[in-house]
Amino acid sequence: MLDLEEILGRVWNPDVRPLAAEAYRSYTTGSARACIILTWGAVAADLIDKLQRLGEDGEGTAKDIAQKIDAARAKSDVKAMQDVEAALLENAQMLELLDFVEARDLQRLREDRHLCAHPSLRPLGDFYAPSLELARAHLVGALQAVLIHPPSQGRNVVDRFTGHVADAAFTGNEEYLTHTFFDQVKPTVRRRIVDVAAKVACLEPDGLPDPPGASKVADRMADCLRLFAARDRTLVATHLKKAVSRLGDKPRAVQIRSVGRLGYLDVFWSAVTPPLRGQLGGLVASIQSRPDMGLSDIQSRLLSLVGLDQPRKLLPELETKFAELDLFDRALVINKRPGKYFTGRLPPLLEKEAAHNFRMAELLTRLAVLPCAPHLDEHTLATLLETWTANDQCLYASEMPQNALTLYRTTQHLRLVDESIWKDFITRARSLVPGHEGSSAYHYNEVAEAIGM
C-alpha cells in the first residue's frame, strides 16, 4: 500500500501542502466527508496557481485565465471565481497539465465534493455518506495526478528534453536527466519522452538539429535511454520495440550506428526479431576495413559488442568478424568497449607483427592495453609484460616507461598478487637495456620506484 505520508512530503507547492496534509488528517480520523472536501480544495488551489504561473510564462490561454483569476480576486468576486473553478479541469487538460484519464478522475472528485459540501443536493435524511476507502482513493489520485508535479505542460517538457539533448551544453548528467525528465514528470509525459528518445536513438529521423548532427543527438538519446531503463526497464523496452520494428527499413549506415549505440542494452535485443537478427548478422559479416585507415568509428563501435555476452550469443557473426580483423583493427574495436573478454587478446598486440615500430607500440598500448587494465588478471598481466620486454619496439619506445607506470597504477586490483610479476618485468628490462642498472630511461625506473624495487 502507498505510504501517503511520504507522498504528502512531495507536494511541490508549499502553500498547498498544508491543505493536502489536513485532508490526510481528516482521513486518519475517520472523516471521509471532510477529506474529500479538503482534497478538492487542494486540487483547485494547486491548478489555479499553476495556471497563473503558466500565464506569467507567456502561455496564451493560461494568460487569459490568469487575468480572470486576478480580476476576481481583486474584487472578491465569488461568482467569477466559481466560473473559473467550474472550467478548471477542462482548462488544465487543454494546457496538458492533466490527461484525459486524470481529468475524468478529478471530475468525479469534484462531484463528490459537491455532494459532501452541499447536503441539500440530496433529500433530507438521505445525505451522501462516502466511505473512507473512497476518500483515500480521491486523495491518492489527487496527489499522483496533480499535487506532486510542478507546473510543466506535457508538450513543454518534451520540447525542453529534446532541446536539452541537442544543446551544446549537454553533459549527460545522470542526476539531472533522471530527476528533470523522468522522476518529476507525470507517467503520460514520461512515456512521450521515452518514445522520442527511442525513435531518435534507433532511427535517426529527419529534422534533427545540425549541429550537433543526427548521429550525435542519437548517441545522446541512447545515453538517456540507458538511464531511463534503470528506472523502468519495461517502459523503455515497450517503446524500443516499436522503434526497432522499423530499423530493418533504414539505410545500412543508420543500422550500423543504431546497433552500435544501443546494442549494449539488453532491452534492445529483447526487441530484435529473428528476421531482423539475421539482417543484422549479414550487416556485421559485410563490414570491411578501409585501406590504410582501419575500421571507421561506427564500424568499430558495432564490432565492440563482441565483448558482451548477449550480443555475442545472438550475433555469432561478431566473433567471426573480430577473429578476421588484423591486429590494429582489433585494437580499434577494443578501445570502444574495454572489458574482460578482450584481455586475452592483448599480448599479441605487443608482438612485433603488430607493434612493428616505436610509434605503433605506443599507439596500441594507448588504444587497447591501458583501457583494459582494470580487467586484467595476474596471468594475463604476466604474459603481457613478457611480450612487452620481448619486443624491442615496445621496450625502447619513448612513451613506454610512462605507459608502464600507468598500467601499474590502473591494476590496483592486483596489488596483492602482482609484486613478483612487476619485479620480473623490471629485471628483464634492465638486463636487455645497455648501461648500468637504473641509469637508462628504459630501465623503467618510475615503475621500479613505485613497487619499491
C-alpha positions as CSV (number, residue, x, y, z in Angstrom):
1,M,0.0,0.0,0.0
2,L,1.2,3.5,-0.8
3,D,2.8,5.5,2.0
4,L,0.6,8.6,2.0
5,E,2.8,10.5,4.5
6,E,5.8,10.0,2.2
7,I,3.8,11.2,-0.9
8,L,2.5,14.2,1.0
9,G,6.1,15.3,1.6
10,R,6.5,15.5,-2.2
11,V,3.7,18.0,-2.8
12,W,5.6,20.6,-4.8
13,N,3.7,23.8,-3.8
14,P,4.5,24.7,-0.1
15,D,1.3,26.7,0.1
16,V,-0.9,23.8,-1.0
17,R,0.9,21.2,1.2
18,P,-1.0,22.2,4.4
19,L,-4.3,21.7,2.6
20,A,-3.3,18.2,1.5
21,A,-1.9,17.4,5.0
22,E,-5.2,18.5,6.5
23,A,-7.1,16.3,4.1
24,Y,-4.9,13.4,5.2
25,R,-5.5,14.1,8.9
26,S,-9.3,14.1,8.2
27,Y,-8.9,10.6,6.6
28,T,-6.9,9.3,9.5
29,T,-9.5,10.5,12.0
30,G,-12.3,8.8,10.0
31,S,-13.9,11.9,8.5
32,A,-14.3,10.9,4.9
33,R,-16.5,13.9,4.0
34,A,-14.0,16.4,5.3
35,C,-11.2,14.6,3.5
36,I,-12.9,14.8,0.1
37,I,-13.8,18.5,0.5
38,L,-10.3,19.4,1.5
39,T,-8.8,17.2,-1.2
40,W,-10.7,19.1,-3.9
41,G,-9.7,22.4,-2.2
42,A,-6.0,21.4,-2.5
43,V,-6.5,20.4,-6.2
44,A,-8.3,23.7,-7.1
45,A,-5.7,25.8,-5.3
46,D,-2.9,23.9,-7.0
47,L,-4.3,24.1,-10.5
48,I,-5.2,27.8,-10.2
49,D,-1.6,28.5,-9.1
50,K,-0.2,26.5,-12.0
51,L,-2.4,28.3,-14.5
52,Q,-1.2,31.6,-13.1
53,R,2.4,30.5,-13.4
54,L,1.9,29.4,-17.0
55,G,0.3,32.7,-17.7
56,E,3.3,34.5,-16.3
57,D,5.5,32.4,-18.6
58,G,3.6,33.7,-21.7
59,E,1.3,30.7,-22.4
60,G,-1.6,32.5,-24.3
61,T,-4.6,30.6,-23.0
62,A,-3.2,30.4,-19.5
63,K,-2.5,34.1,-19.6
64,D,-6.2,34.9,-20.3
65,I,-7.3,32.6,-17.4
66,A,-4.8,34.2,-15.0
67,Q,-6.2,37.6,-15.8
68,K,-9.7,36.4,-14.9
69,I,-8.4,35.0,-11.6
70,D,-6.6,38.2,-10.8
71,A,-9.7,40.3,-11.6
72,A,-11.9,38.0,-9.5
73,R,-9.6,38.2,-6.5
74,A,-9.2,42.0,-6.8
75,K,-13.0,42.4,-6.5
76,S,-13.6,39.4,-4.2
77,D,-16.0,38.3,-6.9
78,V,-17.2,34.9,-5.7
79,K,-19.3,34.3,-8.8
80,A,-16.4,35.0,-11.2
81,M,-14.2,32.6,-9.1
82,Q,-16.8,29.9,-9.3
83,D,-16.8,30.3,-13.1
84,V,-13.0,29.8,-13.0
85,E,-13.3,26.7,-10.9
86,A,-16.1,25.3,-13.0
87,A,-13.8,25.3,-16.0
88,L,-10.7,24.4,-14.1
89,L,-10.3,20.8,-15.2
90,E,-11.1,21.5,-18.8
91,N,-8.6,24.3,-19.0
92,A,-6.0,22.2,-17.2
93,Q,-6.5,19.3,-19.6
94,M,-6.3,21.7,-22.6
95,L,-3.0,23.0,-21.3
96,E,-1.7,19.5,-20.8
97,L,-1.5,19.8,-17.0
98,L,-3.8,16.8,-17.0
99,D,-4.5,14.0,-19.4
100,F,-8.0,12.6,-20.2
101,V,-8.0,9.9,-17.5
102,E,-6.7,12.2,-14.8
103,A,-9.3,14.9,-15.7
104,R,-12.0,12.3,-15.5
105,D,-11.0,11.0,-12.1
106,L,-10.7,14.6,-10.7
107,Q,-14.2,15.4,-12.2
108,R,-15.5,12.6,-10.0
109,L,-13.7,14.1,-7.0
110,R,-15.3,17.5,-7.7
111,E,-18.7,15.9,-8.0
112,D,-18.2,14.0,-4.7
113,R,-17.0,17.2,-3.1
114,H,-20.3,19.0,-4.1
115,L,-22.3,16.2,-2.6
116,C,-20.2,16.3,0.6
117,A,-20.3,20.1,0.9
118,H,-24.0,20.6,-0.1
119,P,-26.3,18.3,1.8
120,S,-29.3,20.0,0.2
121,L,-28.5,18.2,-3.1
122,R,-29.9,15.1,-1.6
123,P,-33.3,14.5,0.2
124,L,-33.3,15.2,3.9
125,G,-32.2,12.0,5.8
126,D,-30.5,10.7,2.7
127,F,-27.3,12.6,2.9
128,Y,-24.3,11.4,0.9
129,A,-22.0,9.3,3.1
130,P,-18.8,8.5,1.3
131,S,-16.6,5.6,2.6
132,L,-13.1,6.1,3.9
133,E,-11.8,3.9,1.1
134,L,-13.3,6.4,-1.4
135,A,-11.8,9.3,0.4
136,R,-8.4,7.7,0.4
137,A,-8.7,6.9,-3.3
138,H,-9.6,10.5,-4.1
139,L,-6.6,11.8,-2.1
140,V,-4.2,9.4,-3.7
141,G,-5.5,10.3,-7.2
142,A,-5.1,14.0,-6.5
143,L,-1.6,13.6,-5.2
144,Q,-0.4,11.5,-8.1
145,A,-2.2,13.4,-10.9
146,V,-1.7,17.0,-9.7
147,L,-0.2,17.8,-6.3
148,I,3.3,16.3,-6.6
149,H,4.0,17.7,-10.0
150,P,5.4,21.1,-10.9
151,P,3.6,23.4,-13.4
152,S,5.0,21.9,-16.6
153,Q,2.9,21.2,-19.6
154,G,3.5,17.8,-21.3
155,R,4.3,19.5,-24.6
156,N,6.7,21.9,-23.0
157,V,8.5,19.2,-21.0
158,V,9.1,17.1,-24.1
159,D,10.3,20.2,-26.0
160,R,12.7,21.0,-23.2
161,F,14.0,17.5,-23.2
162,T,14.7,17.4,-26.9
163,G,16.2,20.9,-26.7
164,H,18.5,20.0,-23.9
165,V,19.8,16.8,-25.6
166,A,20.6,18.9,-28.7
167,D,22.2,21.7,-26.8
168,A,25.9,22.3,-27.0
169,A,26.0,22.4,-23.2
170,F,24.6,18.8,-22.9
171,T,26.6,16.9,-20.3
172,G,24.6,13.7,-19.8
173,N,24.4,14.3,-16.1
174,E,22.6,11.3,-14.7
175,E,21.0,13.0,-11.7
176,Y,19.7,16.0,-13.7
177,L,18.3,13.9,-16.6
178,T,16.5,11.4,-14.4
179,H,15.2,13.9,-12.0
180,T,14.0,16.5,-14.5
181,F,12.8,14.3,-17.3
182,F,11.7,11.1,-15.6
183,D,11.2,11.1,-11.9
184,Q,9.4,14.5,-11.7
185,V,7.2,14.2,-14.7
186,K,3.8,12.5,-15.0
187,P,3.6,9.0,-16.4
188,T,1.9,10.2,-19.7
189,V,4.7,12.7,-20.3
190,R,7.3,10.2,-19.3
191,R,6.0,7.8,-21.9
192,R,6.3,10.5,-24.6
193,I,9.8,11.4,-23.5
194,V,10.9,7.7,-23.7
195,D,9.2,7.3,-27.0
196,V,11.1,10.3,-28.5
197,A,14.4,9.0,-27.1
198,A,13.8,5.5,-28.5
199,K,12.8,6.8,-32.0
200,V,15.8,9.2,-32.3
201,A,18.4,6.7,-30.9
202,C,17.2,3.9,-33.1
203,L,16.1,5.6,-36.3
204,E,17.8,9.0,-36.6
205,P,14.7,10.6,-38.1
206,D,14.9,13.6,-40.4
207,G,14.9,17.1,-38.9
208,L,17.4,16.6,-36.1
209,P,19.4,19.7,-35.4
210,D,22.8,20.2,-37.0
211,P,24.9,21.0,-35.2
212,P,25.4,18.7,-33.3
213,G,24.1,16.4,-36.1
214,A,21.8,13.4,-36.2
215,S,24.3,10.9,-35.1
216,K,25.4,12.9,-32.1
217,V,21.8,13.6,-31.0
218,A,21.0,9.9,-31.4
219,D,24.0,8.9,-29.3
220,R,22.8,11.2,-26.5
221,M,19.3,9.9,-26.7
222,A,20.8,6.4,-26.3
223,D,22.5,7.5,-23.1
224,C,19.2,8.8,-21.8
225,L,17.5,5.5,-22.6
226,R,20.2,3.7,-20.5
227,L,19.4,6.0,-17.6
228,F,15.6,5.6,-18.0
229,A,15.9,1.9,-18.3
230,A,17.5,1.7,-14.9
231,R,14.3,3.4,-13.6
232,D,11.7,1.5,-15.7
233,R,13.0,-1.3,-17.9
234,T,9.6,-2.3,-19.1
235,L,8.7,1.2,-20.3
236,V,11.9,1.5,-22.3
237,A,11.5,-2.0,-23.7
238,T,8.0,-1.2,-24.9
239,H,9.0,1.9,-26.8
240,L,12.2,0.5,-28.2
241,K,10.3,-2.4,-29.6
242,K,8.2,0.0,-31.7
243,A,11.2,1.8,-32.9
244,V,13.3,-1.4,-33.6
245,S,10.4,-2.8,-35.7
246,R,11.2,-0.1,-38.3
247,L,15.0,-0.4,-38.2
248,G,15.1,-3.0,-41.0
249,D,13.9,-0.4,-43.5
250,K,16.6,2.1,-42.6
251,P,19.8,2.6,-44.7
252,R,22.8,0.4,-43.9
253,A,24.8,3.2,-42.2
254,V,21.9,4.0,-39.9
255,Q,21.6,0.4,-39.0
256,I,25.3,0.1,-38.1
257,R,25.1,3.3,-36.0
258,S,21.9,2.2,-34.3
259,V,23.1,-1.3,-33.2
260,G,26.5,0.2,-32.2
261,R,24.9,2.7,-29.8
262,L,22.1,0.5,-28.5
263,G,23.5,-3.0,-28.6
264,Y,24.8,-2.9,-25.1
265,L,21.3,-2.6,-23.7
266,D,19.5,-5.9,-23.1
267,V,16.2,-4.2,-23.8
268,F,17.4,-3.5,-27.3
269,W,17.9,-7.2,-28.0
270,S,14.6,-8.1,-26.5
271,A,13.0,-6.1,-29.3
272,V,15.0,-7.6,-32.1
273,T,13.1,-10.3,-34.0
274,P,14.8,-13.3,-35.6
275,P,14.4,-11.9,-39.2
276,L,16.0,-8.6,-38.1
277,R,18.7,-10.5,-36.2
278,G,19.6,-12.3,-39.5
279,Q,19.7,-9.0,-41.3
280,L,22.0,-7.5,-38.7
281,G,24.2,-10.6,-38.8
282,G,24.7,-10.1,-42.5
283,L,25.5,-6.4,-41.8
284,V,28.3,-7.4,-39.4
285,A,29.7,-10.0,-41.9
286,S,29.8,-7.4,-44.6
287,I,32.0,-4.9,-42.7
288,Q,35.3,-4.2,-44.5
289,S,38.2,-2.2,-43.1
290,R,39.3,0.9,-45.0
291,P,42.7,0.5,-46.7
292,D,45.5,2.2,-44.7
293,M,42.9,3.7,-42.3
294,G,41.4,0.8,-40.5
295,L,37.8,0.4,-39.3
296,S,35.6,3.5,-39.1
297,D,34.4,4.7,-35.8
298,I,30.9,3.3,-36.3
299,Q,32.2,0.0,-37.5
300,S,34.5,-0.5,-34.5
301,R,31.7,0.5,-32.1
302,L,29.4,-2.1,-33.6
303,L,32.1,-4.8,-33.5
304,S,33.0,-3.9,-30.0
305,L,29.7,-5.6,-28.9
306,V,31.6,-8.9,-29.3
307,G,32.9,-8.2,-25.8
308,L,29.3,-8.5,-24.3
309,D,27.8,-11.9,-23.7
310,Q,24.3,-11.2,-25.0
311,P,25.1,-9.7,-28.4
312,R,27.9,-12.2,-29.0
313,K,25.4,-15.0,-28.4
314,L,22.7,-13.5,-30.6
315,L,25.0,-12.4,-33.4
316,P,27.8,-15.0,-33.8
317,E,29.0,-13.1,-36.8
318,L,30.5,-10.6,-34.3
319,E,33.0,-13.2,-33.0
320,T,33.7,-14.4,-36.5
321,K,34.4,-10.9,-37.9
322,F,36.5,-10.0,-34.9
323,A,38.7,-13.0,-35.4
324,E,39.2,-12.0,-39.1
325,L,40.5,-8.5,-38.2
326,D,44.1,-7.5,-38.4
327,L,45.7,-6.6,-35.0
328,F,45.4,-2.9,-35.5
329,D,41.6,-3.1,-36.2
330,R,41.2,-5.3,-33.2
331,A,42.8,-2.6,-31.1
332,L,40.3,0.0,-32.5
333,V,37.5,-2.4,-31.5
334,I,38.8,-3.0,-28.0
335,N,39.2,0.8,-27.5
336,K,35.4,1.3,-27.9
337,R,34.3,-1.1,-25.1
338,P,37.3,-2.3,-23.0
339,G,36.3,-5.4,-21.0
340,K,37.3,-8.8,-19.6
341,Y,36.6,-10.5,-22.9
342,F,39.4,-8.7,-24.6
343,T,42.2,-9.1,-22.1
344,G,43.4,-12.4,-23.5
345,R,43.7,-10.7,-26.9
346,L,46.1,-8.0,-25.6
347,P,49.5,-9.7,-25.6
348,P,49.5,-10.3,-29.4
349,L,49.1,-6.6,-29.9
350,L,52.6,-6.0,-28.4
351,E,54.3,-8.6,-30.5
352,K,56.4,-7.4,-33.4
353,E,53.8,-8.3,-36.0
354,A,51.5,-5.6,-34.7
355,A,53.9,-3.3,-32.7
356,H,56.4,-3.2,-35.5
357,N,57.8,0.2,-34.7
358,F,58.0,2.6,-31.7
359,R,55.0,4.7,-32.6
360,M,52.8,1.7,-33.3
361,A,53.8,0.2,-30.0
362,E,52.8,3.3,-28.1
363,L,49.6,3.7,-30.1
364,L,48.4,0.1,-29.5
365,T,49.2,0.4,-25.8
366,R,47.1,3.6,-25.5
367,L,44.3,2.2,-27.6
368,A,43.8,-1.2,-26.1
369,V,46.2,-2.2,-23.3
370,L,45.7,0.7,-20.9
371,P,41.9,0.9,-21.3
372,C,41.7,-2.9,-20.4
373,A,44.0,-2.6,-17.4
374,P,41.2,-2.7,-14.8
375,H,40.1,-6.1,-16.2
376,L,43.4,-7.9,-16.2
377,D,44.2,-10.9,-14.1
378,E,47.7,-11.7,-12.9
379,H,48.3,-14.4,-15.5
380,T,47.4,-12.1,-18.4
381,L,49.4,-9.3,-16.9
382,A,52.5,-11.6,-16.7
383,T,52.1,-12.7,-20.3
384,L,51.6,-9.1,-21.4
385,L,54.7,-7.8,-19.7
386,E,56.8,-10.8,-21.0
387,T,55.6,-9.9,-24.6
388,W,56.4,-6.2,-23.8
389,T,60.1,-6.9,-23.0
390,A,60.4,-9.5,-25.8
391,N,59.7,-6.7,-28.4
392,D,62.4,-4.1,-28.6
393,Q,60.0,-1.7,-30.3
394,C,58.0,-1.7,-27.1
395,L,60.9,-1.8,-24.8
396,Y,62.7,1.3,-26.3
397,A,59.7,3.4,-27.3
398,S,59.9,6.8,-25.6
399,E,56.3,6.7,-24.2
400,M,56.5,3.2,-22.9
401,P,58.1,3.8,-19.5
402,Q,55.3,6.2,-18.6
403,N,52.8,3.7,-20.1
404,A,54.2,1.0,-17.9
405,L,53.7,3.3,-14.8
406,T,50.1,4.0,-15.9
407,L,49.5,0.3,-16.3
408,Y,50.8,-0.4,-12.8
409,R,48.6,2.3,-11.3
410,T,45.5,1.1,-13.1
411,T,45.9,-2.5,-12.0
412,Q,45.3,-1.7,-8.3
413,H,43.0,-4.7,-8.0
414,L,46.1,-7.0,-8.5
415,R,48.2,-5.3,-5.8
416,L,48.3,-8.4,-3.5
417,V,49.5,-10.8,-6.2
418,D,51.4,-8.8,-8.8
419,E,54.6,-7.7,-7.0
420,S,56.7,-10.6,-8.4
421,I,55.3,-10.0,-11.9
422,W,56.5,-6.4,-11.9
423,K,59.9,-7.2,-10.4
424,D,60.5,-9.8,-13.1
425,F,59.5,-7.2,-15.7
426,I,62.0,-4.6,-14.3
427,T,64.7,-7.3,-14.1
428,R,64.2,-8.4,-17.7
429,A,64.1,-4.8,-19.0
430,R,67.3,-3.9,-17.2
431,S,69.1,-7.0,-18.4
432,L,68.2,-6.1,-22.0
433,V,69.0,-2.4,-22.0
434,P,72.7,-1.4,-22.1
435,G,74.1,0.7,-19.2
436,H,74.4,0.4,-15.5
437,E,71.3,-0.7,-13.5
438,G,68.9,2.2,-13.2
439,S,71.0,4.6,-15.4
440,S,68.8,4.3,-18.6
441,A,65.4,5.8,-19.2
442,Y,64.5,2.4,-20.5
443,H,65.2,0.7,-17.1
444,Y,61.7,1.7,-16.2
445,N,62.8,3.4,-13.0
446,E,59.4,5.0,-12.4
447,V,57.8,1.6,-12.0
448,A,60.7,0.3,-10.0
449,E,60.3,3.2,-7.6
450,A,56.5,2.6,-7.4
451,I,57.0,-1.0,-6.4
452,G,59.8,-0.2,-4.0
453,M,62.5,-2.1,-6.0
